[in-house]
Amino acid sequence: MPAAVRHKRSREGFRKGELTRRVLEKIRDAAEPVRSLDVARAIMVECLMD
């Protein structure tokens, strides 16, 4: 039986694929086109980043 795969957090604090999932979720949920800066800020606010 193979060993369990553990995904380490990156320096920024996201697990493998988590940031991509969050970005796509923000784009998908937007009612109108959004700027990349707005997506980044929304994710930072959610994750309590400066």
PEVEN-V674523 format. One record per pair of residues at least 6 apart in sequence whose ideal C-beta (glycine too) atoms are under 8 Angstrom apart, sorted by the first residue. I is the first residue (numbers start at 1). GAP is how many residues later the second one is. D is the distance in whole Angstrom. If there is no record, write none. Layout:
# PEVEN-V674523
i=I gap=GAP d=D
i=I gap=GAP d=D
This chain:
# PEVEN-V674523
i=7 gap=8 d=5
i=7 gap=9 d=4
i=7 gap=10 d=8
i=8 gap=7 d=8
i=8 gap=8 d=8
i=9 gap=6 d=6
i=10 gap=6 d=8
i=12 gap=7 d=7
i=13 gap=34 d=7
i=14 gap=8 d=8
i=19 gap=24 d=7
i=22 gap=21 d=5
i=22 gap=24 d=8
i=23 gap=16 d=6
i=23 gap=20 d=7
i=26 gap=8 d=7
i=26 gap=13 d=5
i=26 gap=16 d=6
i=26 gap=17 d=7
i=27 gap=7 d=7
i=27 gap=12 d=7
i=44 gap=6 d=8
